[in-house]
Amino acid sequence: MPAFEQRLFNERTAMQTPVNFADLEPRGILAQTSGGWYVLLQPAALAAHVRKQTRALNQTRLGDHSMLTLKFYRTRSGADSASP
């Protein structure tokens, strides 16, 4: 398979792999906030397929720390779904 086709296949596979919020939240990688946003608590632990499904990225301050918040194309309720 040519390199371009392999990259395309890998990207498509990553976008189709579901985000397992039920696993990421208890492990302390993400924490759900309001409006379908998630605080990213452990950036290094976030899998590549999850990063690729991020629809929006924001930075917020919590005390003296800056934290990244993420919104995804698909959430568990589907309320915040958007077409990629």
C-alpha positions as CSV (number, residue, x, y, z in Angstrom):
1,M,0.0,0.0,0.0
2,P,1.5,3.4,-0.9
3,A,2.4,5.8,1.9
4,F,-0.5,8.2,1.2
5,E,-3.1,5.5,1.2
6,Q,-1.6,4.1,4.4
7,R,-1.8,7.5,6.1
8,L,-5.4,7.9,4.9
9,F,-6.3,4.5,6.2
10,N,-4.7,5.3,9.6
11,E,-6.6,8.6,9.9
12,R,-9.9,7.1,9.0
13,T,-9.4,4.3,11.5
14,A,-8.5,6.8,14.2
15,M,-11.7,8.8,13.5
16,Q,-13.9,5.7,13.6
17,T,-12.4,4.4,16.9
18,P,-14.9,5.3,19.7
19,V,-13.7,7.4,22.6
20,N,-14.2,5.4,25.7
21,F,-15.2,8.2,28.2
22,A,-16.2,5.5,30.8
23,D,-12.5,4.5,30.9
24,L,-10.8,7.9,30.5
25,E,-12.7,9.7,33.3
26,P,-12.1,7.1,36.2
27,R,-8.4,6.9,35.1
28,G,-8.1,10.7,35.6
29,I,-7.2,11.5,32.0
30,L,-10.4,13.6,31.4
31,A,-13.0,15.2,33.6
32,Q,-16.4,16.2,32.2
33,T,-17.4,19.8,32.8
34,S,-20.5,21.7,31.6
35,G,-21.6,22.1,28.0
36,G,-20.0,19.0,26.7
37,W,-16.4,20.1,27.5
38,Y,-13.8,17.9,29.2
39,V,-10.8,19.1,31.2
40,L,-7.6,17.4,30.0
41,L,-5.9,16.3,33.2
42,Q,-3.1,14.0,31.8
43,P,-2.1,15.1,28.3
44,A,0.5,12.4,27.8
45,A,-2.0,9.7,28.6
46,L,-4.5,10.8,25.9
47,A,-4.5,8.3,23.0
48,A,-3.9,9.6,19.5
49,H,-7.3,8.5,18.2
50,V,-8.9,10.6,21.0
51,R,-6.8,13.7,20.1
52,K,-7.9,13.3,16.5
53,Q,-11.6,13.4,17.4
54,T,-11.2,16.8,19.2
55,R,-13.6,19.3,17.7
56,A,-12.6,22.3,19.8
57,L,-9.7,23.2,22.2
58,N,-9.8,25.9,24.8
59,Q,-7.5,27.0,27.6
60,T,-8.8,27.9,31.0
61,R,-7.3,29.0,34.3
62,L,-7.9,27.0,37.5
63,G,-6.2,28.9,40.3
64,D,-2.6,29.4,39.2
65,H,-2.7,26.6,36.6
66,S,-3.7,26.7,33.0
67,M,-5.7,23.7,31.8
68,L,-6.8,22.6,28.4
69,T,-10.4,21.8,27.8
70,L,-11.6,19.7,24.9
71,K,-14.9,19.2,23.0
72,F,-15.4,16.1,20.9
73,Y,-17.3,15.4,17.7
74,R,-19.2,12.7,19.4
75,T,-20.0,12.5,23.1
76,R,-21.7,9.7,25.1
77,S,-25.1,11.4,24.8
78,G,-24.7,12.6,21.2
79,A,-26.0,16.0,22.2
80,D,-22.9,17.8,21.1
81,S,-22.4,15.8,17.9
82,A,-21.3,17.5,14.7
83,S,-20.3,16.2,11.4
84,P,-16.5,15.9,11.0
